[in-house]
Amino acid sequence: MSHTETPWQTNGPRVEPVNAPRYELNDGWVITDCQGPDGTANAAYIVRAVNSHAALVQALQTVLDWMPCGISIRKDERVIIDCVKAALTLAKEEP
């Protein structure tokens, strides 16, 4: 499953792809229209999460690659490794 190309942007409570031609936005290029009193804030939150996702996954993978492995790791290192692995699993999960 693929998603709309990033980056995304907000337009009030709407979430839209940055690279969609402006004339097409009313023709199916709106990703979502957040409703309710927090609609604009929710749209901004979604855009921040989506636009930072790839960089955060790469950063977590870099930490995991950098951390030592094997039986000689310290307890605090194991906690970090477990947290990073859990976050990567969540980030890569399909809904």
C-alpha positions as CSV (number, residue, x, y, z in Angstrom):
1,M,0.0,0.0,0.0
2,S,1.4,3.4,-0.9
3,H,0.3,6.9,0.3
4,T,0.3,10.3,-1.3
5,E,3.8,11.6,-2.0
6,T,5.2,13.8,0.8
7,P,5.7,16.6,1.8
8,W,2.2,17.5,2.8
9,Q,0.9,20.9,3.9
10,T,-2.0,22.4,5.7
11,N,-4.7,24.7,4.2
12,G,-6.6,25.6,7.3
13,P,-8.2,22.3,8.5
14,R,-7.3,20.5,5.2
15,V,-4.2,18.4,4.6
16,E,-3.0,18.5,1.0
17,P,0.0,17.3,-0.9
18,V,2.5,20.1,-1.6
19,N,3.1,19.0,-5.2
20,A,-0.5,18.7,-6.3
21,P,-1.4,21.3,-8.9
22,R,-3.5,23.9,-7.2
23,Y,-6.4,23.6,-9.7
24,E,-6.7,19.9,-8.8
25,L,-7.1,20.3,-5.1
26,N,-10.9,20.4,-5.3
27,D,-10.8,17.4,-7.6
28,G,-9.6,14.8,-5.1
29,W,-6.2,16.1,-4.0
30,V,-7.3,16.9,-0.4
31,I,-5.9,14.1,1.8
32,T,-8.2,14.9,4.7
33,D,-10.4,17.7,6.0
34,C,-10.2,17.8,9.8
35,Q,-13.5,18.7,11.4
36,G,-14.4,20.3,14.7
37,P,-13.0,23.1,16.8
38,D,-9.5,21.6,16.7
39,G,-9.5,20.9,13.0
40,T,-6.7,23.3,12.1
41,A,-4.5,22.1,15.0
42,N,-5.2,18.5,14.1
43,A,-4.3,19.1,10.4
44,A,-1.0,20.7,11.5
45,Y,-0.2,17.8,13.8
46,I,-0.9,15.3,11.0
47,V,1.4,17.2,8.6
48,R,4.2,17.5,11.1
49,A,4.0,13.7,11.8
50,V,3.9,12.7,8.2
51,N,6.6,15.1,7.0
52,S,9.0,14.1,9.8
53,H,8.3,10.3,9.6
54,A,11.0,9.2,7.2
55,A,13.7,11.3,9.0
56,L,12.6,9.9,12.4
57,V,12.7,6.3,11.1
58,Q,16.2,6.9,9.6
59,A,17.4,8.4,12.9
60,L,16.1,5.5,14.9
61,Q,17.7,3.0,12.5
62,T,21.0,4.9,12.8
63,V,20.8,4.7,16.6
64,L,20.0,1.0,16.3
65,D,22.9,0.4,13.9
66,W,25.3,2.3,16.1
67,M,24.3,0.6,19.4
68,P,26.4,-2.4,20.4
69,C,24.8,-5.8,20.3
70,G,25.5,-9.1,21.8
71,I,25.8,-10.4,25.4
72,S,28.2,-7.7,26.6
73,I,25.8,-4.8,26.4
74,R,24.8,-2.9,29.5
75,K,21.3,-2.8,31.0
76,D,20.8,0.8,30.0
77,E,21.9,0.1,26.5
78,R,19.4,-2.8,26.3
79,V,16.6,-0.4,27.4
80,I,17.6,2.0,24.6
81,I,17.7,-0.8,22.0
82,D,14.3,-2.1,23.1
83,C,12.7,1.4,23.0
84,V,14.2,2.1,19.5
85,K,13.1,-1.3,18.2
86,A,9.6,-0.7,19.6
87,A,9.4,2.7,18.0
88,L,10.6,1.4,14.6
89,T,8.0,-1.4,14.7
90,L,5.2,1.1,15.3
91,A,6.6,3.4,12.6
92,K,6.7,0.6,10.0
93,E,3.4,-1.0,10.9
94,E,0.6,-1.0,8.4
95,P,-2.8,0.1,9.8
